[in-house]
Amino acid sequence: MAVEAGEGRPGMNAAIASATRAVAEPSPMINRNPPWDGT
Protein backbone atom coordinates (compact mmCIF):
# COMPACT_ATOMS: atom_id res chain seq x y z
CA MET A 1 0.00 0.00 0.00
CA ALA A 2 2.67 2.47 1.06
CA VAL A 3 4.84 1.43 -1.88
CA GLU A 4 2.03 2.04 -4.36
CA ALA A 5 1.35 5.44 -2.78
CA GLY A 6 4.99 6.37 -3.35
CA GLU A 7 4.91 5.49 -7.04
CA GLY A 8 3.63 8.92 -8.02
CA ARG A 9 -0.11 8.26 -7.83
CA PRO A 10 -1.79 11.38 -6.43
CA GLY A 11 -5.20 9.72 -6.66
CA MET A 12 -4.08 6.72 -4.62
CA ASN A 13 -2.21 9.02 -2.26
CA ALA A 14 -5.31 11.13 -1.67
CA ALA A 15 -7.42 8.01 -1.11
CA ILE A 16 -4.98 6.70 1.50
CA ALA A 17 -4.78 10.10 3.18
CA SER A 18 -8.56 10.32 3.24
CA ALA A 19 -8.87 6.82 4.71
CA THR A 20 -6.19 7.58 7.29
CA ARG A 21 -7.95 10.80 8.25
CA ALA A 22 -11.26 8.94 8.58
CA VAL A 23 -9.62 6.50 10.99
CA ALA A 24 -7.85 9.27 12.90
CA GLU A 25 -11.00 11.33 13.41
CA PRO A 26 -14.24 9.29 13.10
CA SER A 27 -16.97 10.79 10.97
CA PRO A 28 -20.15 12.16 12.62
CA MET A 29 -21.98 9.11 11.28
CA ILE A 30 -19.68 6.73 13.16
CA ASN A 31 -19.73 9.05 16.16
CA ARG A 32 -23.51 8.99 16.22
CA ASN A 33 -23.73 5.22 15.82
CA PRO A 34 -20.55 3.58 17.16
CA PRO A 35 -20.08 -0.06 16.09
CA TRP A 36 -18.41 -0.79 19.42
CA ASP A 37 -19.10 0.16 23.04
CA GLY A 38 -15.89 2.06 23.68
CA THR A 39 -13.93 -1.16 24.06
C-alpha positions as CSV (number, residue, x, y, z in Angstrom):
1,M,0.0,0.0,0.0
2,A,2.7,2.5,1.1
3,V,4.8,1.4,-1.9
4,E,2.0,2.0,-4.4
5,A,1.4,5.4,-2.8
6,G,5.0,6.4,-3.3
7,E,4.9,5.5,-7.0
8,G,3.6,8.9,-8.0
9,R,-0.1,8.3,-7.8
10,P,-1.8,11.4,-6.4
11,G,-5.2,9.7,-6.7
12,M,-4.1,6.7,-4.6
13,N,-2.2,9.0,-2.3
14,A,-5.3,11.1,-1.7
15,A,-7.4,8.0,-1.1
16,I,-5.0,6.7,1.5
17,A,-4.8,10.1,3.2
18,S,-8.6,10.3,3.2
19,A,-8.9,6.8,4.7
20,T,-6.2,7.6,7.3
21,R,-8.0,10.8,8.3
22,A,-11.3,8.9,8.6
23,V,-9.6,6.5,11.0
24,A,-7.8,9.3,12.9
25,E,-11.0,11.3,13.4
26,P,-14.2,9.3,13.1
27,S,-17.0,10.8,11.0
28,P,-20.2,12.2,12.6
29,M,-22.0,9.1,11.3
30,I,-19.7,6.7,13.2
31,N,-19.7,9.0,16.2
32,R,-23.5,9.0,16.2
33,N,-23.7,5.2,15.8
34,P,-20.5,3.6,17.2
35,P,-20.1,-0.1,16.1
36,W,-18.4,-0.8,19.4
37,D,-19.1,0.2,23.0
38,G,-15.9,2.1,23.7
39,T,-13.9,-1.2,24.1
